[in-house]
Amino acid sequence: MVEAFHRLQTILVLTDQRLTVGGAILLRKICFLVRMRT
């Protein structure tokens, strides 16, 4: 489970580099909300 989450986080980081600033902020907000739920 942790390994899968780590992979997802890595993918998000790689995708983050291709997104605009607004898109990156939105992704980080979603990730933050997911972490808060866990």
Gaussian input, Z-matrix of N, CA and C with variables (Angstrom, degrees):
# hf/3-21g

backbone

0 1
 N
 C     1     B1
 C     2     B2     1     A1
 N     3     B3     2     A2     1     D1
 C     4     B4     3     A3     2     D2
 C     5     B5     4     A4     3     D3
 N     6     B6     5     A5     4     D4
 C     7     B7     6     A6     5     D5
 C     8     B8     7     A7     6     D6
 N     9     B9     8     A8     7     D7
 C    10    B10     9     A9     8     D8
 C    11    B11    10    A10     9     D9
 N    12    B12    11    A11    10    D10
 C    13    B13    12    A12    11    D11
 C    14    B14    13    A13    12    D12
 N    15    B15    14    A14    13    D13
 C    16    B16    15    A15    14    D14
 C    17    B17    16    A16    15    D15
 N    18    B18    17    A17    16    D16
 C    19    B19    18    A18    17    D17
 C    20    B20    19    A19    18    D18
 N    21    B21    20    A20    19    D19
 C    22    B22    21    A21    20    D20
 C    23    B23    22    A22    21    D21
 N    24    B24    23    A23    22    D22
 C    25    B25    24    A24    23    D23
 C    26    B26    25    A25    24    D24
 N    27    B27    26    A26    25    D25
 C    28    B28    27    A27    26    D26
 C    29    B29    28    A28    27    D27
 N    30    B30    29    A29    28    D28
 C    31    B31    30    A30    29    D29
 C    32    B32    31    A31    30    D30
 N    33    B33    32    A32    31    D31
 C    34    B34    33    A33    32    D32
 C    35    B35    34    A34    33    D33
 N    36    B36    35    A35    34    D34
 C    37    B37    36    A36    35    D35
 C    38    B38    37    A37    36    D36
 N    39    B39    38    A38    37    D37
 C    40    B40    39    A39    38    D38
 C    41    B41    40    A40    39    D39
 N    42    B42    41    A41    40    D40
 C    43    B43    42    A42    41    D41
 C    44    B44    43    A43    42    D42
 N    45    B45    44    A44    43    D43
 C    46    B46    45    A45    44    D44
 C    47    B47    46    A46    45    D45
 N    48    B48    47    A47    46    D46
 C    49    B49    48    A48    47    D47
 C    50    B50    49    A49    48    D48
 N    51    B51    50    A50    49    D49
 C    52    B52    51    A51    50    D50
 C    53    B53    52    A52    51    D51
 N    54    B54    53    A53    52    D52
 C    55    B55    54    A54    53    D53
 C    56    B56    55    A55    54    D54
 N    57    B57    56    A56    55    D55
 C    58    B58    57    A57    56    D56
 C    59    B59    58    A58    57    D57
 N    60    B60    59    A59    58    D58
 C    61    B61    60    A60    59    D59
 C    62    B62    61    A61    60    D60
 N    63    B63    62    A62    61    D61
 C    64    B64    63    A63    62    D62
 C    65    B65    64    A64    63    D63
 N    66    B66    65    A65    64    D64
 C    67    B67    66    A66    65    D65
 C    68    B68    67    A67    66    D66
 N    69    B69    68    A68    67    D67
 C    70    B70    69    A69    68    D68
 C    71    B71    70    A70    69    D69
 N    72    B72    71    A71    70    D70
 C    73    B73    72    A72    71    D71
 C    74    B74    73    A73    72    D72
 N    75    B75    74    A74    73    D73
 C    76    B76    75    A75    74    D74
 C    77    B77    76    A76    75    D75
 N    78    B78    77    A77    76    D76
 C    79    B79    78    A78    77    D77
 C    80    B80    79    A79    78    D78
 N    81    B81    80    A80    79    D79
 C    82    B82    81    A81    80    D80
 C    83    B83    82    A82    81    D81
 N    84    B84    83    A83    82    D82
 C    85    B85    84    A84    83    D83
 C    86    B86    85    A85    84    D84
 N    87    B87    86    A86    85    D85
 C    88    B88    87    A87    86    D86
 C    89    B89    88    A88    87    D87
 N    90    B90    89    A89    88    D88
 C    91    B91    90    A90    89    D89
 C    92    B92    91    A91    90    D90
 N    93    B93    92    A92    91    D91
 C    94    B94    93    A93    92    D92
 C    95    B95    94    A94    93    D93
 N    96    B96    95    A95    94    D94
 C    97    B97    96    A96    95    D95
 C    98    B98    97    A97    96    D96
 N    99    B99    98    A98    97    D97
 C   100   B100    99    A99    98    D98
 C   101   B101   100   A100    99    D99
 N   102   B102   101   A101   100   D100
 C   103   B103   102   A102   101   D101
 C   104   B104   103   A103   102   D102
 N   105   B105   104   A104   103   D103
 C   106   B106   105   A105   104   D104
 C   107   B107   106   A106   105   D105
 N   108   B108   107   A107   106   D106
 C   109   B109   108   A108   107   D107
 C   110   B110   109   A109   108   D108
 N   111   B111   110   A110   109   D109
 C   112   B112   111   A111   110   D110
 C   113   B113   112   A112   111   D111

   B1=1.4637
   B2=1.5298
   B3=1.3258
   B4=1.4653
   B5=1.5254
   B6=1.3214
   B7=1.4674
   B8=1.5242
   B9=1.3223
   B10=1.4664
   B11=1.5214
   B12=1.3280
   B13=1.4663
   B14=1.5198
   B15=1.3356
   B16=1.4620
   B17=1.5281
   B18=1.3322
   B19=1.4671
   B20=1.5157
   B21=1.3160
   B22=1.4613
   B23=1.5183
   B24=1.3195
   B25=1.4634
   B26=1.5324
   B27=1.3249
   B28=1.4625
   B29=1.5197
   B30=1.3423
   B31=1.4688
   B32=1.5155
   B33=1.3293
   B34=1.4622
   B35=1.5227
   B36=1.3194
   B37=1.4677
   B38=1.5281
   B39=1.3296
   B40=1.4682
   B41=1.5214
   B42=1.3321
   B43=1.4669
   B44=1.5140
   B45=1.3263
   B46=1.4642
   B47=1.5273
   B48=1.3169
   B49=1.4643
   B50=1.5233
   B51=1.3367
   B52=1.4614
   B53=1.5203
   B54=1.3105
   B55=1.4626
   B56=1.5218
   B57=1.3142
   B58=1.4629
   B59=1.5190
   B60=1.3170
   B61=1.4650
   B62=1.5242
   B63=1.3218
   B64=1.4674
   B65=1.5167
   B66=1.3238
   B67=1.4595
   B68=1.5195
   B69=1.3284
   B70=1.4591
   B71=1.5245
   B72=1.3274
   B73=1.4658
   B74=1.5240
   B75=1.3313
   B76=1.4615
   B77=1.5214
   B78=1.3388
   B79=1.4586
   B80=1.5238
   B81=1.3249
   B82=1.4648
   B83=1.5135
   B84=1.3307
   B85=1.4673
   B86=1.5188
   B87=1.3363
   B88=1.4652
   B89=1.5243
   B90=1.3255
   B91=1.4657
   B92=1.5214
   B93=1.3233
   B94=1.4586
   B95=1.5233
   B96=1.3380
   B97=1.4647
   B98=1.5217
   B99=1.3288
   B100=1.4676
   B101=1.5244
   B102=1.3201
   B103=1.4739
   B104=1.5195
   B105=1.3169
   B106=1.4639
   B107=1.5245
   B108=1.3309
   B109=1.4683
   B110=1.5156
   B111=1.3288
   B112=1.4658
   B113=1.5260
   A1=109.83
   A2=115.31
   A3=119.73
   A4=110.27
   A5=115.96
   A6=120.50
   A7=110.59
   A8=116.18
   A9=121.02
   A10=110.24
   A11=116.14
   A12=120.63
   A13=110.14
   A14=115.79
   A15=120.39
   A16=110.05
   A17=116.08
   A18=120.47
   A19=109.97
   A20=116.53
   A21=121.28
   A22=110.20
   A23=115.45
   A24=120.75
   A25=110.13
   A26=116.49
   A27=120.78
   A28=110.71
   A29=116.19
   A30=121.09
   A31=109.91
   A32=116.27
   A33=120.34
   A34=110.74
   A35=116.74
   A36=120.72
   A37=109.99
   A38=116.48
   A39=120.11
   A40=110.61
   A41=116.15
   A42=120.53
   A43=109.89
   A44=115.47
   A45=121.73
   A46=110.99
   A47=116.59
   A48=121.21
   A49=111.26
   A50=117.07
   A51=121.00
   A52=111.93
   A53=116.64
   A54=120.76
   A55=111.81
   A56=114.64
   A57=119.54
   A58=108.37
   A59=116.82
   A60=120.60
   A61=110.21
   A62=116.96
   A63=121.02
   A64=111.52
   A65=115.99
   A66=120.43
   A67=111.03
   A68=115.98
   A69=120.86
   A70=110.62
   A71=115.64
   A72=120.12
   A73=109.97
   A74=116.26
   A75=120.55
   A76=110.41
   A77=116.64
   A78=120.76
   A79=110.91
   A80=116.33
   A81=119.84
   A82=110.59
   A83=116.81
   A84=119.92
   A85=109.92
   A86=116.35
   A87=121.06
   A88=109.94
   A89=116.52
   A90=121.01
   A91=110.38
   A92=116.40
   A93=121.21
   A94=110.09
   A95=116.78
   A96=120.92
   A97=110.51
   A98=116.07
   A99=120.43
   A100=110.38
   A101=115.91
   A102=119.70
   A103=110.62
   A104=117.30
   A105=121.16
   A106=110.57
   A107=117.07
   A108=121.13
   A109=111.15
   A110=116.08
   A111=120.35
   A112=111.31
   D1=-47.06
   D2=179.58
   D3=-65.52
   D4=-39.27
   D5=-179.33
   D6=-64.72
   D7=-40.57
   D8=178.86
   D9=-64.90
   D10=-39.90
   D11=179.49
   D12=-66.31
   D13=-36.95
   D14=179.50
   D15=-65.90
   D16=-38.96
   D17=177.96
   D18=-65.20
   D19=-42.96
   D20=-179.99
   D21=-62.25
   D22=-40.84
   D23=179.73
   D24=-64.10
   D25=-39.82
   D26=179.06
   D27=-64.75
   D28=-41.83
   D29=178.46
   D30=-62.83
   D31=-41.08
   D32=179.68
   D33=-63.51
   D34=-38.15
   D35=179.41
   D36=-65.67
   D37=-43.49
   D38=180.00
   D39=-65.97
   D40=-39.84
   D41=178.68
   D42=-69.86
   D43=-33.57
   D44=-177.99
   D45=-58.52
   D46=-33.74
   D47=-177.35
   D48=-68.79
   D49=-22.76
   D50=-176.80
   D51=-96.35
   D52=-11.96
   D53=-177.70
   D54=-86.66
   D55=164.18
   D56=174.67
   D57=-76.38
   D58=171.54
   D59=-179.19
   D60=-61.06
   D61=-42.46
   D62=179.95
   D63=-61.87
   D64=-42.63
   D65=-179.90
   D66=-66.16
   D67=-38.04
   D68=-179.73
   D69=-65.67
   D70=-42.79
   D71=179.11
   D72=-63.24
   D73=-40.93
   D74=-179.77
   D75=-62.71
   D76=-43.48
   D77=179.48
   D78=-62.25
   D79=-41.11
   D80=-178.80
   D81=-68.03
   D82=-34.08
   D83=177.93
   D84=-65.54
   D85=-41.53
   D86=179.04
   D87=-63.87
   D88=-44.63
   D89=179.32
   D90=-61.78
   D91=-39.11
   D92=-179.99
   D93=-64.88
   D94=-41.92
   D95=179.57
   D96=-64.59
   D97=-38.51
   D98=179.31
   D99=-65.14
   D100=-40.35
   D101=179.72
   D102=-67.20
   D103=-35.72
   D104=-179.49
   D105=-66.52
   D106=-34.97
   D107=-179.83
   D108=-69.94
   D109=-37.17
   D110=-176.29
   D111=-67.13

